Amino acid sequence: MSKEAKDLLTGNQKWVEKINKQTPSFFKKLSQNQNPEFLWIGCSDSRVPSSAITNTVPGSIFVQRNIANMVIHTDANLLSVVNYAVKVLEVKHIIVCGHYGCGGVKAAMSNQNFGFLDNWLMHIKDVYRLHEEELDSIEDEEKRFDRYVELNIMEQVHNLSKVSFIQEEWHKGEFPYIHGWVYSLDNGKIKDLNVTVNSSKKLDDIYQYRPLKRQK
C-alpha cells in the first residue's frame, strides 16, 4: 500500500478517535438510520466538499456529484439518487451547488478538444448557446466565466424542476424546494442565486405533468 493511501487510513483513525471522544454515541446513532433534510447536487471538484463547507455532520446531506453539477435527464445515476432522496428519504430541500473556477465550465467555454469528456461538456455548451447574447456581451473573460458558472447552475435548477417524479411531490405538497447556490474558492463563501423553486407553474406548459390518476 502506498504512503498516500496509508495516510488516509491514519486520518480516518484519528477522526474516529476525535468523534468518539467528543460524542461517544455518535456512530451508534448514525448506523441506525439516515434522515437528511438535504440533497446536494454538486461538482466532483475535490475542493468543494458539501459537509465541510456547510459545517454539517455526516448524515445531514445526501450527495450526488458530477463534473459541473449537471442535471441531465438521461443520467440514470443522478435520477436514481434524486428519486431515492425525494421518494424514500423525503428530503425537504435540493441544492444545486456549483463553484466559481469550475474546470468543467471552463473547458466547455473553450473550443479545445478534450476527447471522451467532450460528450459530457456538450451539455454545458448548450447552456452557453441558450445565453450566448448575454455571455458574449461580457468583455472581461473572468467575469464572463463567473457568469457562465451562475447561468449553468440556474439551468440545472430549471432542469431538475422538469423531472416528473419531483413534480409528483409538488402535487402533494410544497416540498422539495430546489435551490441554486455557487461556492467561491477564493473566500469559502456560498452565494444564494435566488432561483429557488418548489412548483412547476413557471415551466413552459409542455414540461408540466398532470397528477397521476391512482387506480382503485
PyMOL commands that set and color helices and strands:
alter all, ss='L'
color gray80, all
select helices_A, chain A and resi 3-22+26-32+50-54+76-88+103-108+115-130+132-136+141-161+164-172+205-207
alter helices_A, ss='H'
color red, helices_A
select strands_A, chain A and resi 38-43+61-66+93-99+177-183+190-192
alter strands_A, ss='S'
color yellow, strands_A
deselect
rebuild
show_as cartoon
